[in-house]
Amino acid sequence: MAVVCSPEKLMNILLVHAHPEPKSFSSALASRAREILTKAGHTVTVSDLYAMKFDPVSDRRNFSTTKDPDYYKQQQEETYATEHQGFSPLLEAEIQKLEAADALIFNYPLWWFGQPAILKGWVDRVFAYARIYGNGKLYENGLGQGTKRGLVLMTTGGGPDAYGGYGFNPSMETILKPVHHGIFWFNGFRPLAPFLAWSPAHGDDAFRHQYLEQLDAKLANLFTESPLELPPMADFPNYGKDSQKRFHVTISLNAVPDATFNEMVPKEKELVAELRRTGRILDFQMTATTESEWHAYAIFREPSREALDKTLATLPLFPYLNFDIRELAQN
Ligand SMILES: Cc1cc2nc3c(=O)[nH]c(=O)nc-3n(C[C@H](O)[C@H](O)[C@H](O)COP(=O)(O)O)c2cc1C
């Protein structure tokens, strides 16, 4: 189900910015995002973590209360602090910003395939057990209720080929899983496709300026873009395995491609991309053009074989295709 917030409604946006240099391109993205979203009438709160000298170390200093002075167990102390208003004033302020946010934006440079420690520490401390998550408050039942949005704005050193899935680094999709799934979606914020400013330091001002313009367009759709859909908690009864099935589908041609086939290829690609966004296709690969016979291989996630058949029948190229379908085992 695509969730779209009303674009007319003015929203609260929390922009968490994590770059130590105010003159960096990452900081330019943060300033631009603030400016554009404020101009659109939204309320933008910025946590500029380096400017705040935010302490990323999560320990007893998170709290004014103590549940167990002999053994520090963070989630236990967070539960106690939730019940006794025991978060330190600085943390309480950040938690309240998070609670008020309709959209949460992380703006950071890619460091060691992840976030700068100051941002990871902000998450470790601010997303507090009992107050923000836990006790059933997870995924679509979490703080974001499956309607709020999460967006990564990122600068990188490496270029898109290095992160495209066929490069020497892991794919950007893999790198962003801990943020998209582990932080945003785990807490009910639906992740949007990330905004990636590749290698800004390797280009000139005109090259960087293009990114700023692309950012304006991206943020104009912050509340209307269809988010990436990750599986809801409801699909995993009793915190167990997926109630949906997975199928390996080998797709081959049953007819020689003609003009109509070629005309429909862009529509086919669009639909495959949409099925990937909605989580119906988990993986999709195609044979190289050097192969004499064309094949595609896809992993589908569907409630049943019948549902899969219906989805396949919606493919624009369906009349030209054969499907060899195998249900996958749940390991
Ligand atoms: C500690 C550190 C770790 C880095 N790790 C990566 C990395 O894993 N992948 C990458 O592409 N670039 C990496 N870089 C390069 C930065 O991502 C790049 O310099 C930055 O995004 C450029 O934007 P800026 O000019 O706004 O800082 C790293 C840089 C530093 C300082």
The ligand as a MOL file (V3000), in Angstrom:
LIG
                    3D

  0  0  0     0  0            999 V3000
M  V30 BEGIN CTAB
M  V30 COUNTS 31 33 0 0 0
M  V30 BEGIN ATOM
M  V30 1 C 36.8230 8.9710 8.0170 0
M  V30 2 C 36.4620 8.9620 6.5710 0
M  V30 3 C 35.9320 7.8200 6.0140 0
M  V30 4 C 35.5280 7.8050 4.6740 0
M  V30 5 N 34.9520 6.6670 4.1660 0
M  V30 6 C 34.4660 6.6760 2.8990 0
M  V30 7 C 33.7940 5.5310 2.3950 0
M  V30 8 O 33.6030 4.5130 3.0480 0
M  V30 9 N 33.3480 5.5860 1.1160 0
M  V30 10 C 33.4990 6.7020 0.3360 0
M  V30 11 O 33.0530 6.6790 -0.8170 0
M  V30 12 N 34.1260 7.8130 0.8060 0
M  V30 13 C 34.5970 7.8160 2.0590 0
M  V30 14 N 35.2040 8.9520 2.5620 0
M  V30 15 C 35.2160 10.1710 1.7240 0
M  V30 16 C 34.0240 11.0880 2.0700 0
M  V30 17 O 32.7920 10.4240 1.9130 0
M  V30 18 C 34.0500 12.3220 1.1640 0
M  V30 19 O 35.2420 12.9880 1.3790 0
M  V30 20 C 32.9070 13.2620 1.4630 0
M  V30 21 O 31.6610 12.6430 1.3240 0
M  V30 22 C 32.9600 14.4250 0.5070 0
M  V30 23 O 32.0110 15.3940 0.9120 0
M  V30 24 P 32.4880 16.7000 1.6980 0
M  V30 25 O 33.4260 17.4110 0.7320 0
M  V30 26 O 31.2650 17.4640 1.9830 0
M  V30 27 O 33.2210 16.2390 2.9340 0
M  V30 28 C 35.6670 8.9670 3.8810 0
M  V30 29 C 36.2200 10.1260 4.4370 0
M  V30 30 C 36.6260 10.1270 5.7570 0
M  V30 31 C 37.2200 11.3790 6.3460 0
M  V30 END ATOM
M  V30 BEGIN BOND
M  V30 1 1 1 2
M  V30 2 1 2 3
M  V30 3 2 2 30
M  V30 4 2 3 4
M  V30 5 1 4 5
M  V30 6 1 4 28
M  V30 7 2 5 6
M  V30 8 1 6 7
M  V30 9 1 6 13
M  V30 10 2 7 8
M  V30 11 1 7 9
M  V30 12 1 9 10
M  V30 13 2 10 11
M  V30 14 1 10 12
M  V30 15 2 12 13
M  V30 16 1 13 14
M  V30 17 1 14 15
M  V30 18 1 14 28
M  V30 19 1 15 16
M  V30 20 1 16 17
M  V30 21 1 16 18
M  V30 22 1 18 19
M  V30 23 1 18 20
M  V30 24 1 20 21
M  V30 25 1 20 22
M  V30 26 1 22 23
M  V30 27 1 23 24
M  V30 28 2 24 25
M  V30 29 1 24 26
M  V30 30 1 24 27
M  V30 31 2 28 29
M  V30 32 1 29 30
M  V30 33 1 30 31
M  V30 END BOND
M  V30 END CTAB
M  END
